[in-house]
Amino acid sequence: MNEAYENSYKLLMGETTYDKLAEDGMFLLPINHEDPLVTLKYFEQIEDYEKCIKIRDKQNKDEYNIRNNN
């Protein structure tokens, strides 16, 4: 389970791609991994607050960019 959320986190943060994950063969992802809140909730549950802050900051930055580019 941890591996799935680590993969989701890396995709969300732009640290990897689906192709890079697939290079090692099969890989796991949580259901609805495209939703940042799914990954955020997992890291809240395991109390990895450093990753929570990074996810929150990325969401805020993405939302800011969307609002200012439209």
C-alpha positions as CSV (number, residue, x, y, z in Angstrom):
1,M,0.0,0.0,0.0
2,N,2.8,2.4,0.9
3,E,4.4,1.8,-2.5
4,A,1.2,2.8,-4.3
5,Y,1.0,6.1,-2.5
6,E,4.7,6.8,-2.9
7,N,4.2,6.3,-6.7
8,S,1.2,8.6,-6.6
9,Y,3.2,11.3,-4.7
10,K,6.0,11.1,-7.2
11,L,3.6,11.5,-10.1
12,L,1.8,14.4,-8.4
13,M,5.0,16.2,-7.7
14,G,6.5,15.7,-11.1
15,E,9.3,13.5,-9.8
16,T,8.4,10.6,-12.2
17,T,6.2,9.7,-15.1
18,Y,4.0,6.7,-15.9
19,D,6.7,5.6,-18.4
20,K,9.5,5.7,-15.8
21,L,7.4,3.7,-13.3
22,A,6.7,1.1,-16.0
23,E,10.4,0.7,-16.8
24,D,10.6,-1.5,-13.7
25,G,7.6,-3.6,-14.8
26,M,4.3,-3.5,-13.0
27,F,3.7,-0.7,-10.5
28,L,0.9,0.1,-8.0
29,L,-1.2,3.2,-7.7
30,P,-4.2,3.9,-5.4
31,I,-7.7,4.3,-6.8
32,N,-8.4,7.9,-7.9
33,H,-4.7,8.7,-7.7
34,E,-5.2,11.7,-10.0
35,D,-7.0,13.5,-7.2
36,P,-4.4,15.1,-5.0
37,L,-6.7,14.8,-1.9
38,V,-6.4,11.0,-2.1
39,T,-2.7,11.2,-1.7
40,L,-2.8,14.0,0.8
41,K,-5.2,12.1,3.1
42,Y,-2.9,9.0,3.1
43,F,0.1,11.0,4.1
44,E,-2.0,12.8,6.8
45,Q,-3.0,9.3,8.2
46,I,0.6,8.2,8.4
47,E,1.6,11.6,9.8
48,D,4.1,12.4,7.0
49,Y,3.4,16.2,7.3
50,E,6.4,17.2,5.2
51,K,4.8,15.6,2.2
52,C,1.4,17.0,3.1
53,I,2.9,20.5,3.0
54,K,4.4,19.9,-0.4
55,I,1.2,18.6,-1.8
56,R,-0.8,21.5,-0.3
57,D,1.7,24.0,-1.7
58,K,1.6,22.4,-5.2
59,Q,-2.2,22.5,-5.2
60,N,-2.1,26.2,-4.2
61,K,0.4,27.0,-6.9
62,D,-1.6,25.1,-9.5
63,E,-4.8,26.8,-8.6
64,Y,-3.1,30.2,-8.7
65,N,-1.7,29.5,-12.1
66,I,-5.1,28.3,-13.4
67,R,-6.8,31.5,-12.1
68,N,-4.2,33.8,-13.5
69,N,-3.9,32.2,-16.9
70,N,-7.7,32.4,-17.7
